[in-house]
Amino acid sequence: MEVRAELTATVWKVVAEVGATVAEGDELVILESMKMEIPVVAPVPGTVSEMRVAEEDRISEGDVVAVIDVS
């Protein structure tokens, strides 16, 4: 399952790593926009198979930030 950004922002921190097991609601990355920190969370439990962003990347609304293999 692809996890997409809900807004245009800068990646402030990458929390999850490829291979990490995540639960629904776990933080994957934290975005920064207009001096606010916005977490991007896992919508489903599973394993992070891809992380498509790095810290300080500029992303747009709809960009894929991570891919989760559903368990």
C-alpha positions as a Python dict, from the first residue, in 0.01 Angstrom:
ca = {
    (1, 'M'): (0, 0, 0),
    (2, 'E'): (135, 341, -99),
    (3, 'V'): (130, 609, 169),
    (4, 'R'): (93, 956, 19),
    (5, 'A'): (157, 1307, 148),
    (6, 'E'): (-157, 1506, 219),
    (7, 'L'): (12, 1842, 160),
    (8, 'T'): (312, 2014, 7),
    (9, 'A'): (589, 2025, 268),
    (10, 'T'): (949, 1951, 356),
    (11, 'V'): (1045, 1618, 511),
    (12, 'W'): (1164, 1713, 858),
    (13, 'K'): (1235, 1365, 995),
    (14, 'V'): (1218, 1007, 868),
    (15, 'V'): (1096, 796, 1160),
    (16, 'A'): (1051, 447, 1012),
    (17, 'E'): (1314, 247, 823),
    (18, 'V'): (1279, -5, 543),
    (19, 'G'): (1212, -344, 701),
    (20, 'A'): (1042, -196, 1008),
    (21, 'T'): (717, -352, 1125),
    (22, 'V'): (455, -83, 1182),
    (23, 'A'): (112, -78, 1339),
    (24, 'E'): (-179, 129, 1214),
    (25, 'G'): (-118, 485, 1333),
    (26, 'D'): (261, 456, 1374),
    (27, 'E'): (456, 757, 1246),
    (28, 'L'): (648, 702, 923),
    (29, 'V'): (778, 1053, 857),
    (30, 'I'): (724, 1401, 999),
    (31, 'L'): (664, 1683, 754),
    (32, 'E'): (721, 2053, 817),
    (33, 'S'): (501, 2315, 659),
    (34, 'M'): (458, 2675, 770),
    (35, 'K'): (653, 2600, 1089),
    (36, 'M'): (413, 2319, 1185),
    (37, 'E'): (510, 1953, 1221),
    (38, 'I'): (268, 1715, 1053),
    (39, 'P'): (309, 1338, 1105),
    (40, 'V'): (242, 1094, 822),
    (41, 'V'): (117, 773, 981),
    (42, 'A'): (73, 416, 866),
    (43, 'P'): (-288, 363, 755),
    (44, 'V'): (-252, -16, 796),
    (45, 'P'): (-28, -256, 987),
    (46, 'G'): (256, -415, 792),
    (47, 'T'): (622, -391, 697),
    (48, 'V'): (783, -85, 539),
    (49, 'S'): (912, -211, 204),
    (50, 'E'): (1013, 126, 56),
    (51, 'M'): (1086, 471, 193),
    (52, 'R'): (1073, 712, -102),
    (53, 'V'): (1176, 1029, 80),
    (54, 'A'): (1476, 1151, 277),
    (55, 'E'): (1513, 1427, 533),
    (56, 'E'): (1502, 1776, 379),
    (57, 'D'): (1327, 1653, 61),
    (58, 'R'): (1060, 1889, -71),
    (59, 'I'): (744, 1695, -154),
    (60, 'S'): (409, 1780, -308),
    (61, 'E'): (57, 1679, -215),
    (62, 'G'): (-4, 1325, -340),
    (63, 'D'): (362, 1220, -355),
    (64, 'V'): (430, 866, -229),
    (65, 'V'): (638, 882, 90),
    (66, 'A'): (646, 511, 176),
    (67, 'V'): (518, 172, 70),
    (68, 'I'): (385, -76, 327),
    (69, 'D'): (345, -449, 263),
    (70, 'V'): (23, -535, 444),
    (71, 'S'): (57, -821, 695),
}
